[in-house]
Amino acid sequence: MGAHEFHNTKTAKTAQEAFKLLVEEAKEELRERFEDEDEDGGYLEDLTYAGNIAAKVGFEMERPLAGESALACVNRCMRGADHWAMETDSDAACVDGGADPKRPGYRIFHFFGLARA
């Protein structure tokens, strides 16, 4: 088995809501990908090796450095060999990208990490 990096962005009112929506979307993608291969849905029983955000059970917030944008923070952390989110057994990391200019009351959240595949 290997591991895959993931980076997902979602607009929501809270990071918790965004995480939940992303995990559900990832599960649906898996359902569609494997529906012909596994009619029982057994692939959804254990998401440990999903290879995406669905493999994560939670997240922790990561803060950009002074003067650093949210995306620069994500890139720095994903490229840092020793960043905690880049371990397969860790929670996902989340960076708050700020207010969504297209949706008042919503924020842009970036989730990233490494998931077993």
PyMOL commands that set and color helices and strands:
alter all, ss='L'
color gray80, all
select helices_A, chain A and resi 15-34+42-44+53-55+70-79+84-86
alter helices_A, ss='H'
color red, helices_A
select strands_A, chain A and resi 3-12+59-61+92-99+107-116
alter strands_A, ss='S'
color yellow, strands_A
deselect
rebuild
show_as cartoon
